[in-house]
Amino acid sequence: MKFGLLQLPNILNLSHAYDQILRWETEVNETLPDYTAFALYCQWSRFDSRLGEICTGFISRNWRKIHPLKIREAFLGQPWPTVLGVLLEFSGLLTKSNESPEDFKLYQMWKNTAIFGIPKANWEQYFIGKRRIAGRSMLDDARFSIQEYRKWGYLAREVLINKQRIGASGNKTFSYSSETRLQILKELVETLPRFNTETYWNAVGRNISRRQAERDLMNSPLIRSVGRTQGRFYLSNYLTKKSRS
């Protein structure tokens, strides 16, 4: 089966991609052995998030052995070159978590070369065939899409990072923009009669600091706070005004 110029992967294709990338993990010496094959496997991450995790992990551990111009050229030859941008956002989070600040700066320069001239997508779902058309999950992908996808014109919420690969530094693993955090807060206001800071902080995946979560809540015109310190909770301003009328 074909999708444009791209062969749609079946279970055997995905299994082969897993095995090949893991084999490169132990065999790669000075450079990535097959840029075209790797670019194709990365395209398949749109059908399989586990493969996306494998690809981002491989990049984060081996980016020094990947020529930025060669990988850029390989992706520009694929139907969805923008996939490279998404994967490098996630691999960058791993790199920042597991390497020194100086090495992360070097990664950023490497990344900027690799993604130079890569076009953005047109606000489409990143994953293909994983959601029911117009279903709630697809709607939530659009409303609560994380920044690593949105930066490249895609919509999705799945974090393409193997949590066991995160270092002990405790760095965040994904990011919500302030606009997306506002959408999450609106969802809480619409579904819960009252909630506290912990509820909101968990809703954004503890992706921001607790202090930032408190600032989000205190600065929002949607809610008002009741009580102080540990006993503080929040009520919808709309519901509060409605009950008084």
C-alpha positions as CSV (number, residue, x, y, z in Angstrom):
1,M,0.0,0.0,0.0
2,K,1.2,3.5,-0.8
3,F,0.6,7.0,0.6
4,G,1.8,9.4,-2.1
5,L,5.4,8.4,-2.5
6,L,5.5,6.8,1.0
7,Q,5.1,3.1,1.7
8,L,2.6,2.7,4.5
9,P,4.3,0.5,7.2
10,N,2.9,-2.8,8.4
11,I,3.8,-4.7,11.5
12,L,6.8,-6.3,9.9
13,N,8.1,-3.0,8.5
14,L,7.9,-1.4,12.0
15,S,9.6,-4.4,13.6
16,H,12.4,-4.1,11.1
17,A,12.7,-0.4,11.8
18,Y,13.0,-1.0,15.5
19,D,15.6,-3.7,15.0
20,Q,17.6,-1.7,12.5
21,I,17.8,1.5,14.7
22,L,18.8,-0.6,17.7
23,R,21.4,-2.3,15.6
24,W,22.8,1.1,14.6
25,E,23.0,2.0,18.3
26,T,25.7,-0.6,18.8
27,E,27.3,-0.5,15.3
28,V,27.5,3.2,14.5
29,N,31.1,4.4,14.7
30,E,31.7,7.7,12.9
31,T,28.5,8.4,11.1
32,L,24.9,7.2,10.5
33,P,25.1,4.3,8.1
34,D,22.0,5.0,6.0
35,Y,20.4,8.4,6.1
36,T,17.7,7.6,3.6
37,A,16.5,4.6,5.6
38,F,16.6,6.5,8.9
39,A,14.5,9.4,7.3
40,L,12.0,6.8,6.2
41,Y,11.7,5.2,9.6
42,C,11.2,8.6,11.1
43,Q,8.3,9.3,8.7
44,W,6.7,6.1,10.0
45,S,6.6,7.7,13.5
46,R,3.4,9.4,12.3
47,F,1.8,5.9,12.4
48,D,3.6,4.6,15.5
49,S,4.5,6.7,18.6
50,R,6.8,3.9,19.9
51,L,8.9,4.3,16.8
52,G,9.0,8.0,17.4
53,E,10.4,7.4,20.9
54,I,13.1,5.1,19.4
55,C,14.1,7.7,16.8
56,T,14.3,10.6,19.3
57,G,16.3,8.5,21.7
58,F,18.7,7.4,18.9
59,I,19.2,11.0,17.8
60,S,19.8,12.3,21.3
61,R,22.5,9.8,21.9
62,N,24.1,9.8,18.5
63,W,23.6,13.4,17.1
64,R,27.4,14.0,17.0
65,K,27.7,11.1,14.5
66,I,24.9,12.4,12.3
67,H,25.9,14.9,9.6
68,P,23.3,17.8,9.8
69,L,23.4,18.5,6.1
70,K,23.0,14.8,5.1
71,I,20.1,14.2,7.4
72,R,18.5,17.5,6.2
73,E,18.8,16.3,2.6
74,A,17.4,12.9,3.4
75,F,14.3,14.4,5.0
76,L,13.8,16.9,2.2
77,G,13.4,13.8,0.0
78,Q,10.5,12.5,2.1
79,P,6.8,13.4,1.9
80,W,6.9,14.9,5.4
81,P,10.2,16.6,6.0
82,T,8.7,18.5,8.9
83,V,8.8,15.3,10.9
84,L,12.5,16.1,11.4
85,G,11.7,19.3,13.3
86,V,9.3,17.5,15.7
87,L,11.7,14.7,16.4
88,L,14.6,17.1,17.0
89,E,12.5,19.1,19.5
90,F,12.0,16.0,21.6
91,S,15.5,14.7,21.2
92,G,16.7,18.2,22.3
93,L,14.7,17.8,25.6
94,L,16.6,14.5,26.2
95,T,19.9,16.1,25.3
96,K,19.3,19.0,27.7
97,S,18.4,16.6,30.4
98,N,21.3,14.3,30.0
99,E,24.2,16.5,28.8
100,S,26.1,19.6,30.0
101,P,24.9,23.1,29.1
102,E,27.8,23.5,26.8
103,D,27.0,20.3,24.9
104,F,23.4,21.3,24.7
105,K,24.4,24.6,23.1
106,L,26.4,22.6,20.6
107,Y,23.3,20.4,19.9
108,Q,21.3,23.5,19.3
109,M,23.7,24.7,16.6
110,W,23.7,21.2,15.1
111,K,19.9,21.2,15.1
112,N,19.6,24.7,13.5
113,T,21.7,23.5,10.6
114,A,19.7,20.3,10.2
115,I,16.3,22.0,10.1
116,F,17.4,25.0,8.0
117,G,14.7,25.6,5.3
118,I,12.5,22.7,6.6
119,P,8.9,23.8,6.0
120,K,6.2,23.8,8.6
121,A,3.1,21.6,8.3
122,N,-0.4,23.2,7.9
123,W,-1.9,22.5,11.4
124,E,-2.7,18.9,10.8
125,Q,-2.8,15.9,13.2
126,Y,0.7,14.5,13.6
127,F,-0.5,10.9,14.0
128,I,-2.4,9.2,11.3
129,G,-5.0,6.6,11.9
130,K,-4.8,6.8,15.7
131,R,-7.9,8.9,16.3
132,R,-11.6,8.7,15.4
133,I,-12.3,11.4,12.9
134,A,-13.9,14.4,14.7
135,G,-13.9,12.4,17.9
136,R,-13.1,13.8,21.4
137,S,-9.5,12.7,21.3
138,M,-8.9,14.5,18.0
139,L,-10.5,17.6,19.4
140,D,-8.4,17.5,22.5
141,D,-5.3,17.1,20.3
142,A,-6.1,20.3,18.7
143,R,-7.0,22.2,21.9
144,F,-4.2,20.9,24.1
145,S,-1.4,20.2,21.6
146,I,2.0,20.4,23.2
147,Q,4.5,23.0,22.0
148,E,7.0,20.5,20.4
149,Y,4.3,19.7,17.7
150,R,2.8,23.2,17.5
151,K,6.1,24.8,16.7
152,W,6.1,22.7,13.5
153,G,2.5,23.1,12.5
154,Y,1.3,19.8,13.9
155,L,-1.3,18.9,16.5
156,A,-0.7,16.1,19.1
157,R,-0.2,15.4,22.8
158,E,1.9,12.3,22.9
159,V,5.4,12.7,24.3
160,L,7.9,11.0,22.1
161,I,10.4,10.3,24.9
162,N,11.1,7.1,26.7
163,K,10.7,8.2,30.3
164,Q,13.4,5.8,31.4
165,R,15.9,7.7,29.4
166,I,15.3,11.0,31.3
167,G,18.2,11.9,33.4
168,A,18.1,12.6,37.1
169,S,18.1,16.4,36.7
170,G,14.3,16.5,36.7
171,N,14.0,18.7,33.6
172,K,10.6,19.0,32.0
173,T,9.9,16.4,29.2
174,F,7.5,18.5,27.1
175,S,6.0,22.0,27.1
176,Y,2.7,23.7,26.8
177,S,2.5,27.3,25.5
178,S,0.7,29.9,27.6
179,E,-2.2,29.8,25.2
180,T,-2.6,26.0,25.6
181,R,-2.3,26.3,29.4
182,L,-5.2,28.8,29.2
183,Q,-7.3,26.2,27.3
184,I,-6.5,23.6,30.0
185,L,-7.6,26.0,32.7
186,K,-10.8,26.7,30.8
187,E,-11.5,23.0,30.7
188,L,-11.0,22.7,34.5
189,V,-13.3,25.7,35.0
190,E,-16.0,24.1,32.8
191,T,-15.8,20.7,34.4
192,L,-15.0,21.2,38.1
193,P,-17.0,23.3,40.6
194,R,-13.8,23.9,42.5
195,F,-10.1,22.9,42.3
196,N,-6.8,23.8,43.8
197,T,-3.3,24.5,42.6
198,E,-2.3,20.8,42.6
199,T,-5.2,20.0,40.3
200,Y,-4.1,22.5,37.7
201,W,-0.5,21.7,38.1
202,N,-1.2,18.0,37.4
203,A,-3.4,19.0,34.4
204,V,-0.4,20.6,32.8
205,G,1.7,17.6,33.5
206,R,3.8,19.4,36.1
207,N,5.5,20.8,33.1
208,I,5.9,24.2,34.6
209,S,7.1,25.1,38.1
210,R,4.6,25.2,40.9
211,R,5.2,28.9,41.3
212,Q,4.3,29.4,37.6
213,A,1.2,27.4,38.1
214,E,0.2,29.6,41.0
215,R,0.9,32.7,38.9
216,D,-1.3,31.3,36.1
217,L,-4.1,30.9,38.5
218,M,-3.8,34.2,40.3
219,N,-3.6,36.1,37.1
220,S,-6.5,34.4,35.4
221,P,-9.8,36.4,35.0
222,L,-11.7,33.2,34.8
223,I,-11.5,32.3,38.4
224,R,-11.2,33.7,41.9
225,S,-9.3,32.3,44.9
226,V,-10.9,31.3,48.2
227,G,-8.8,30.8,51.3
228,R,-5.0,31.1,51.9
229,T,-1.9,29.0,51.5
230,Q,-2.4,25.3,51.6
231,G,-6.2,25.6,51.9
232,R,-6.6,27.8,48.9
233,F,-9.0,26.7,46.2
234,Y,-10.5,28.3,43.1
235,L,-14.0,28.9,41.8
236,S,-15.2,30.0,38.4
237,N,-16.0,33.7,38.2
238,Y,-18.9,32.9,35.9
239,L,-20.5,30.5,38.3
240,T,-19.9,32.8,41.2
241,K,-21.6,35.8,39.5
242,K,-24.4,33.6,38.3
243,S,-25.1,32.3,41.8
244,R,-25.3,35.9,43.1
245,S,-27.8,37.1,40.5
